[in-house]
Amino acid sequence: MSTRISVLSVGHLSPSLFSKLAENIGAEDFDSTKNSGFLISRESGTSLEGRYVQKITGTVKVVDPLGSTLEFPRVTFVEQRFRLSVKSPQLVLFDPGSAWKPLLGRLLQFSDFKLSVESIDLALTALVKQAVEVFSNVRVYSASVEPFQVDGETTIRVSVESSGDARVQSKSFLKGKAVEFSSLKCEFEHGARTRRCEFRRNGAITIYGDCDPILEAEFTKLLTGLCP
């Protein structure tokens, strides 16, 4: 099991445009009669948190032992938890799945397509430093280096695991080579347990293990403090 948190930058999200989005989101409240809508759990003048819900209806067909076809209605719900804020990161997605693109589509429509959305390039070393201030015994046990070309035909991809600091071992292995990391995996202590996580340069954090709302909130704070 794991929990994934992704952060995105939303261009042109001014306080006035945020108010317009919040008004439209509030007007599209989800209930059992609708095929899609929003459920807001927390809201202020500059941020809101909630879920975008889609109801998908269909028919299940089953052939019985006598060859007759039986049909049953089927209803499936998919949802996307999110936080929208004027401050960076403007959009935070929790466990992004199939509903995040329809969510984004609604936000773009609410803004009259004035918004632009893109992933945030995370400074992984700075993120680890912030994690050290929050958690105990933080150790980078695995590091993946951004692919680099050594000639026109060869691209090298390096991933290092270590009982020490994998970043140091990566730099030692690639002597004299400027190193940029695409992902770092860390061990840390939380609630008298050793947990693991992965920081990705493309704006995503994965927390491995059982879902922990307190831990999720701590990592969201880390991302909020790091994003420009």
N, C-alpha and C positions, 0 to 999 in steps of 0.2 A: 504494500500500500504506500501511497505517497500523496503529497499535496503540492500543487504547482502554483506559483504566483508569477504572473507576467505583467510587466509595466510598459505602457505606451505613452508617447507624447501626442497631445492633441493640439495642433496648431490653431491659432485664432480663437481660442476659448477665452474670451473676455468675461468679466463678471456679468455684464449685461446679457451676453449670449448664454452663459451658464444659467441665468435666471429663466431665460426662454426655454432652454432644454428641460430644466426642472419642472416648469409649468406644464410642458407637453407630456413629460413622463408621468406626472401626477394625474393628468387627465386620461391617461391610458392604463388605468389600474386594472389588473387582471382579476377576473372572476370566472366561475364555471361556465358562463354563457359565451365566453370569448375564446378565440383561437390563439391569442397572444396578448401579452401585456406585461406590466411591471408590478412588482411588490417591493415597496420601499421600507427598509428597516430603520434607517437613520438619515436625518437630513438637517442641514444648516444652510446659512446663506452662501457658503462657498463650497460645499461638498454634499454628496449624498451617497448612500450605500443601499444596495438592494439586489433584486434578481429580475432578470428578464425571462419570462416563461412562455413556452410554446406548447400548445395542445395539438397533437397529431392524431387524427382519426383514420381508421382503415378497417379492413375486413380480413379476418382469418378464415381460410377455407380448409376444411378437413374432410377427407374421404373415409367413410366408415367401412367396416368389413364387408358390407353388402354392395359397396360400390356407389352409394349415394353421397353427394357432396353436401356437407353442412357448412353454413356460414355463420360466423360470430363477429360482432363488432369488437374492435380493439381501439383503446385510447392510450396513447403514450404521452408523457410529459417530459420535456427537456427544459433545462433552465441554465442560466449563466449568472453566477454571482459576480458583482462588479462594484467598484467605487469610482465615482466621477468627481473630480475636484478642479478648482481653478488653479491650485498650486501643483507643481510637478511632484510626482508623476500624475498627469491629469486623468489617466484611465488605468485602473488596476483590475486585472482579471484573475479570479480565483478558480483554479482547475478549468482552464478554457477548453470548451468542447464544441459540439456542432452548433450551439445556439449563439456563439459569440459573433459570428458574421451577421446574422439577422439583427442582433443587438446593435452592432455598428451601423448597419443599414438604417435602422430607425433613428439613431442619433444624427446621422448625416441628413436624413430627411427633415428632422426637427430643426436643423440649422440652415435649411435651404441649401445644403451642400457647400457650406462655407468652411467646414472643418477639414483638416488634413490629419491623418493618423499614421504614425510610424513607430517602430520599436525604438527603445532607448538603448544606446550603446553603453553598457555598464563598465565602470572601472573596477575590475575584479580585485586587484590588490587592495584598493581603498575599501572595498566591501568586506574583505577579510579583516582588515584593521578595525572596522566598526564592529564586526562580530566578536572580535577579541575583547572589546570593551563591554559587551553584553553577556557573553557566555564564558564558561570556564574550559580550560584545556582544549582550545581550538587548535586543530592540526590539519594542514593541507596534505592529504594522503594521496591525491591523484591530481595530475595537471595535464591538460591537453593544449598543445601549442597550435597557434594558427598555421595552416598549411603554407609552405613556402617553396618556391621553385629554385632548384640548383642549376638547371639549364632549361633549354626550350622543350625538352621531352620529359623531364622528371620533376614531380612534385612530392615533397616529403611531408608526411603527417606523423607527428610524434605524440605519444601519450605515455606518461610516466607514473608509476605507482611507487610509493616509498614508505618505509616505516618512520622516516623523518619528515622533512618538508620537501614535497615533490617539486615545488617551484625551484628550489636550490639545485636539486638533482637534474632538473630539465636544463637549467642554464649551464651546469657543469658538463652535461652530455653534449650540448650544442656550443662548444667552445667558440667564443668570439662572435656568436650569432646573436643579433638583436631578437629578443624573445617577446612575443605577445601571446597571451593565453586566450583561448576560446572558451575554456571552462575549467573550473577548479572544484574538486570535491573535498569536503571538510568533515572531520569528526569534531564533536563538541559535547559538553555535558549540559543537560537540562533536566531538572526534576529528578536528580540522582540517577539519571540514565545517560548512556552514551547514545547520541543520535548522529545521523549523517545527513548531509545536504549537498546540493550541487549548485554552483553559481555559473550562469552562462552569460557570455558577453552580449548576447542578443536580447537581454532584458528579461530573463527568466530565472527563477529560483525553484528548485525542487527540494522538498523536505521529505526524506524517506521515513517510513514507519507510520504508525497510527496517527490519525488526524488529531491535532492538539490546538484548540482555538487560541490559547495563550501564546504558543510558539508561533502560530501563524501571524498573530498580531505583532509579535516582536520582529519578525522578518519583514513585515510590511513597513514597520517604522524604520528599519535599516534602509530599505529602498527609498523611502520618503526623504530620509536625511541625506542620501547619496545623490539623488537625481537633482540636476541643476534647475 
